[in-house]
Amino acid sequence: MDDLEGKKILVIQTHGVEAPTRTYSPLFYAVAAAAMEMEVMVWFTMNGTNQLRKGVAEMIKLDPSSNTCLKDMLQMCLDSDVELRVCQQSLNLWNMTPDDLIDEVEILGATSIIDLALNYDHVMYF
């Protein structure tokens, strides 16, 4: 396997709390890539934005019998130095303001995703 250290992975997350089983995998892969010493960013857009609203991720479980909630997965990302970014226009879609977001999420404009995709080594889309 090639040396992966320093490679950059962009994970685009378009699914939100209405589809819990689709919110976990992108975050799990992001943490795995960070563990492989890659630079990782998760870009939340469209419905993916709603999982970043304060107080929401605590209520979302992949499996009702599990003690792990979406907030745990987001915290694992942050603890692994995965950057969390959200699309400004998607905030508008959900009537959210910057004050509605969990801590440590940066807002970027829609054109940022194009620049990011061109400058990252790989893009994963969920």
C-alpha positions in Angstrom: 0.0 0.0 0.0 1.3 3.5 -0.8 2.2 5.9 1.9 -1.0 7.6 2.8 0.4 10.1 5.2 -0.3 13.6 4.0 -3.0 12.6 1.5 -6.2 14.6 1.6 -9.7 13.1 1.6 -12.8 15.2 1.2 -16.1 13.6 2.4 -19.3 15.2 1.2 -22.2 14.4 3.4 -25.7 15.0 2.0 -27.8 12.9 4.3 -29.1 14.1 7.6 -31.2 13.0 10.6 -34.1 11.8 8.5 -31.8 8.9 7.4 -29.7 7.9 10.5 -28.2 4.9 8.8 -26.7 7.1 6.2 -25.2 9.6 8.6 -22.8 7.2 10.3 -20.7 5.7 7.5 -19.2 9.0 6.2 -18.1 10.0 9.7 -16.7 6.5 10.3 -14.7 6.6 7.1 -13.5 10.1 8.0 -12.2 8.9 11.3 -10.6 5.9 9.7 -8.8 8.1 7.2 -7.6 10.4 9.9 -6.2 7.3 11.8 -4.3 6.6 8.6 -2.7 10.0 9.0 -4.6 11.6 6.2 -6.0 15.2 6.2 -9.8 14.8 6.3 -12.6 17.3 5.8 -16.3 16.5 6.0 -18.4 18.9 4.0 -22.1 19.0 5.1 -24.6 20.1 2.5 -28.2 19.7 1.6 -29.9 17.5 4.3 -26.5 16.7 5.9 -26.7 20.2 7.4 -29.5 19.4 9.8 -27.3 17.0 11.8 -25.1 20.0 12.9 -28.0 21.8 14.7 -27.2 22.1 18.4 -29.1 19.5 20.4 -30.1 17.3 17.4 -27.2 14.8 17.1 -27.7 13.7 20.7 -31.2 12.3 19.8 -30.1 10.4 16.7 -29.1 6.7 17.0 -28.2 4.4 14.3 -29.7 1.5 16.2 -32.3 2.0 18.9 -30.5 -0.6 21.0 -27.1 1.2 20.8 -25.8 3.7 23.3 -23.9 5.5 20.5 -25.5 8.6 19.1 -24.6 10.8 16.2 -23.1 13.3 18.6 -20.6 10.6 19.6 -19.6 10.1 16.0 -19.2 13.9 15.4 -17.1 14.1 18.5 -14.9 11.2 17.3 -14.3 13.2 14.1 -13.3 16.3 16.1 -11.1 14.3 18.4 -9.4 12.8 15.3 -8.7 16.3 13.8 -11.3 15.9 11.1 -12.4 19.3 9.9 -16.2 19.8 9.8 -17.5 22.4 7.3 -21.0 23.4 6.3 -22.3 25.0 3.2 -23.7 28.5 3.8 -26.5 28.0 1.3 -27.6 24.8 3.1 -27.9 26.7 6.3 -30.4 28.9 4.6 -32.3 25.8 3.4 -32.8 24.7 7.0 -33.5 28.2 8.3 -30.3 27.9 10.4 -27.9 30.6 11.5 -24.3 30.3 12.7 -25.6 30.3 16.3 -27.6 27.1 15.6 -24.4 25.1 14.7 -22.5 22.9 17.1 -19.1 24.2 18.0 -16.1 23.7 15.8 -18.0 23.8 12.5 -16.8 26.4 9.9 -19.2 27.9 7.4 -18.0 28.1 3.8 -19.7 29.4 0.6 -21.0 27.1 -2.1 -18.1 27.8 -4.5 -15.6 26.5 -1.8 -16.6 22.9 -2.5 -15.4 23.2 -6.1 -12.0 24.5 -5.0 -11.8 21.9 -2.3 -12.7 19.0 -4.7 -10.0 20.1 -7.1 -7.3 20.3 -4.4 -8.0 17.2 -2.4 -6.5 13.8 -3.5 -9.8 12.0 -3.3 -13.5 12.8 -2.8 -16.1 10.5 -1.2 -19.7 11.4 -1.7 -22.6 10.2 0.5 
